[in-house]
C-alpha cells in the first residue's frame, strides 16, 4: 500500500472529522480490469477509520450496470448514501464525475465543521477540486485510487494518498478460489482427500491463476492455522499430507 501520512491530527480521538466521496466505478472497474479482484470494502473502511473521524460516506456509480448493481448489498453495511449516477441520455463516465464534483463543492460550502475531504478516485479531473480544498479552504485532502490508474496531478494536489490493492487484497482472490475448491471437494465426500499439490494444480488450472501465487497463498493459510496438514494413509512413503480447513477460523480471519 503506497501512501504518505496524514499530517493533521485534530478532532475526535485526535483524528480530523471527514466526509468521504467514493467513485465506485473507478474502484470496481479498475480493480477488476487490472487485477481480476473485487473491492475489499471492509479493509478499506478499516484503513479509513484509522486516518480520519468519518462523519459521512457517499458512494457514486452508474448502478444500471448489472455487476455494479450486485455490489450495492456489499456497500450498504457502510453507508446508505448510495448515489446512482446513470445518465438520462445513456452511459457517460463524466456524468458520474460531474455529480461527485457537485457534491464535493456543496459540502465544502455548507460544512464548516468538516476538516478533511477524502476521495476515492484516480481521475485527474478531480485535481482542481483537491487543490481548491487544500489551498483555498485549508482542508486535509486524502485520496485513494487503484495502482496504474492514479493521476500524477491528482497525487500532487492532495495532502496524502493511498494506492490499492495492497498485498492482502491481492491474496484475497487466491484465498477465495482455494476455499471454493476445498468446499467443493468436501461436498463431494470423496475418499481421496485433497493434498497440497492437488489443490495447487486444481486451483491454478481451473481458475487460471498464477501457480506461484497459489502456492504462496496456501502456505500463508497453513502458517495462520486456517488450513492444517495431516499425514494419513500409512507410514513413510505411502503416507500423504491431506489438507483440512478450520472453517470457523477462516471466517474469523475474514477469508470467507
C-alpha positions in Angstrom: 0.0 0.0 0.0 1.8 3.1 -1.3 1.0 6.1 0.9 2.0 9.3 2.5 1.0 10.0 6.1 -1.8 12.4 7.1 -0.2 15.4 8.9 -3.4 16.8 10.6 -4.4 15.2 13.9 -7.4 17.1 15.3 -11.0 16.3 16.2 -12.4 13.3 18.0 -9.7 11.0 19.3 -7.0 13.1 17.6 -8.4 12.5 14.1 -9.9 15.1 11.7 -13.6 15.0 11.0 -14.1 13.8 7.4 -16.6 13.4 4.6 -15.8 10.7 2.0 -16.7 10.6 -1.7 -16.2 7.2 -3.4 -16.2 6.9 -7.2 -17.1 3.2 -7.1 -16.9 2.9 -10.9 -13.2 3.7 -10.7 -12.7 1.4 -7.8 -14.6 -1.6 -9.2 -13.8 -1.4 -12.9 -10.1 -0.5 -12.4 -9.6 -3.3 -9.9 -11.4 -5.9 -12.0 -9.6 -4.9 -15.2 -6.1 -4.7 -13.8 -6.2 -7.4 -11.0 -9.2 -9.5 -11.6 -10.5 -9.0 -8.0 -13.4 -7.2 -6.3 -13.1 -4.2 -3.9 -12.2 -5.1 -0.3 -14.6 -2.6 1.2 -14.2 -3.8 4.7 -10.4 -3.5 4.6 -10.6 -0.1 3.0 -13.1 1.2 5.6 -10.9 0.0 8.5 -7.9 1.8 7.0 -10.0 4.9 6.5 -11.2 4.9 10.1 -7.5 4.8 11.3 -6.9 8.0 9.5 -10.0 10.2 10.0 -13.1 10.6 12.1 -15.7 9.5 9.4 -18.8 11.7 9.5 -20.3 10.7 6.2 -19.6 8.4 3.3 -21.1 8.6 -0.2 -20.7 6.0 -3.0 -21.3 7.1 -6.6 -21.7 4.9 -9.7 -24.0 4.1 -12.6 -25.7 1.1 -10.9 -27.6 0.3 -14.1 -24.7 -2.0 -14.9 -25.5 -5.4 -13.6 -22.1 -6.1 -12.0 -22.2 -2.7 -10.1 -25.9 -3.2 -9.1 -24.8 -6.5 -7.4 -22.3 -4.6 -5.3 -25.0 -2.5 -3.6 -25.5 -5.2 -1.0 -21.8 -5.1 -0.2 -21.8 -1.3 0.1 -24.8 -0.9 2.3 -23.3 -2.0 5.6 -21.0 1.0 5.4 -23.4 3.7 4.2 -27.0 4.3 3.0 -25.8 7.2 0.8 -25.5 5.2 -2.5 -26.0 7.6 -5.4 -26.9 6.2 -8.8 -25.3 8.5 -11.4 -26.8 6.9 -14.5 -27.2 9.5 -17.3 -30.7 10.0 -18.7 -29.1 10.2 -22.1 -27.1 7.0 -21.8 -23.9 5.8 -20.1 -21.4 8.6 -19.6 -18.5 8.2 -17.1 -18.1 12.0 -17.0 -21.6 12.3 -15.7 -20.5 10.4 -12.6 -17.6 12.8 -12.2 -19.8 15.8 -12.5 -22.2 14.6 -9.8 -19.3 13.8 -7.4 -17.8 17.3 -8.0 -21.1 18.9 -7.4 -21.5 17.1 -4.1 -17.9 18.0 -3.0 -18.4 21.7 -3.7 -21.7 21.8 -1.9 -20.2 20.1 1.1 -17.3 22.5 1.1 -19.6 25.5 1.1 -22.0 24.2 3.8 -20.0 22.1 6.2 -17.6 24.3 8.1 -17.1 21.6 10.7 -15.5 19.2 8.2 -11.8 19.2 8.5 -10.9 16.6 5.9 -12.2 15.6 2.5 -11.5 12.0 1.3 -11.8 11.0 -2.3 -11.6 7.5 -3.8 -10.8 8.1 -7.5 -7.7 8.3 -9.6 -9.2 10.6 -12.2 -7.2 13.7 -13.0 -10.4 15.6 -13.4 -10.5 15.9 -9.6 -7.1 17.6 -9.3 -8.7 21.1 -9.4 -11.1 20.5 -6.6 -8.5 18.8 -4.4 -6.2 21.8 -4.9 -9.1 24.2 -4.1 -10.0 22.3 -0.9 -6.4 22.2 0.3 -5.1 25.6 -0.8 -8.1 27.8 -0.6 -10.2 26.1 2.2 -7.3 24.8 4.2 -8.7 21.3 4.3 -6.9 18.0 4.6 -7.4 16.1 1.3 -6.8 12.3 1.2 -7.1 10.3 -2.0 -7.4 6.6 -2.5 -7.0 5.1 -6.0 -6.1 2.0 -7.9 -2.4 1.4 -8.9 -1.9 2.1 -12.5 -5.0 4.3 -12.7 -3.8 7.1 -10.4 -3.3 10.6 -12.0 0.1 12.1 -11.1 -1.5 15.5 -10.9 -4.2 14.3 -8.5 -1.4 12.8 -6.3 0.5 16.0 -6.3 -2.6 18.2 -5.3 -3.7 16.0 -2.4 -2.4 16.0 1.2 -1.9 12.2 1.3 -2.5 9.3 -0.9 -3.1 5.5 -0.7 -2.7 3.2 -3.7 -4.6 0.0 -3.8 -4.7 -3.0 -3.9 -2.3 -4.0 -1.1 -0.9 -7.5 -0.7 -3.8 -8.7 1.4 -6.3 -7.6 -1.3 -4.4 -9.5 -4.0 -4.1 -12.6 -1.9 -7.8 -12.4 -1.1 -8.6 -13.7 -4.6 -6.3 -16.7 -4.2 -7.8 -17.4 -0.8 -11.3 -17.3 -2.2 -10.5 -19.7 -5.0 -8.7 -22.1 -2.7 -11.6 -22.2 -0.3 -14.1 -22.6 -3.1 -12.2 -25.7 -4.3 -11.8 -27.2 -0.9 -15.5 -26.7 -0.1 -16.5 -28.4 -3.4 -14.2 -31.3 -2.5 -15.9 -31.6 0.9 -19.3 -31.6 -0.7 -18.3 -34.4 -3.0 -17.4 -36.5 0.1 -14.7 -38.2 -1.9 -12.4 -40.7 -0.3 -9.5 -39.0 -2.0 -8.7 -36.2 0.4 -7.1 -33.0 -1.0 -3.3 -32.7 -0.8 -1.2 -29.6 -1.2 -0.1 -30.4 -4.7 -3.6 -31.5 -5.8 -5.1 -28.2 -4.6 -2.4 -26.1 -6.2 -2.8 -28.0 -9.5 -6.6 -27.7 -9.5 -6.9 -24.0 -8.4 -4.2 -22.8 -10.8 -5.6 -24.8 -13.7 -9.3 -24.4 -13.2 -9.3 -20.8 -12.0 -6.4 -19.7 -14.4 -4.4 -18.3 -11.5 -0.6 -17.9 -11.3 0.8 -21.1 -9.8 3.5 -19.5 -7.6 0.9 -17.2 -6.0 -1.5 -20.1 -5.3 1.4 -21.9 -3.6 2.2 -18.7 -1.6 -1.4 -18.2 -0.6 -1.8 -21.8 0.5 1.4 -21.6 2.5 0.1 -18.4 4.2 -3.2 -20.1 5.2 -1.3 -23.1 6.6 1.0 -20.7 8.6 -2.1 -19.0 10.0 -3.5 -22.3 11.1 -6.6 -21.9 9.0 -5.6 -25.0 7.0 -3.7 -27.9 8.5 -1.8 -30.8 7.0 -2.3 -34.2 8.5 -0.4 -37.3 7.5 -2.8 -40.1 6.5 -2.9 -43.4 4.7 0.0 -45.3 6.1 3.6 -44.7 7.1 6.7 -43.5 5.3 6.5 -43.0 1.6 2.9 -44.3 1.5 1.6 -41.5 3.8 0.0 -38.4 2.3 -0.4 -35.0 3.8 -4.1 -34.2 3.4 -5.4 -30.7 3.9 -8.2 -29.9 6.4 -9.9 -26.5 6.8 -10.9 -24.9 10.1 -13.9 -23.1 8.6 -14.6 -21.1 11.8 -11.1 -19.8 11.8 -11.3 -19.0 8.1 -14.4 -16.9 8.8 -12.7 -15.2 11.8 -9.8 -14.2 9.6 -12.3 -12.7 7.1 -11.3 -15.2 4.3 -14.8 -16.4 3.7 
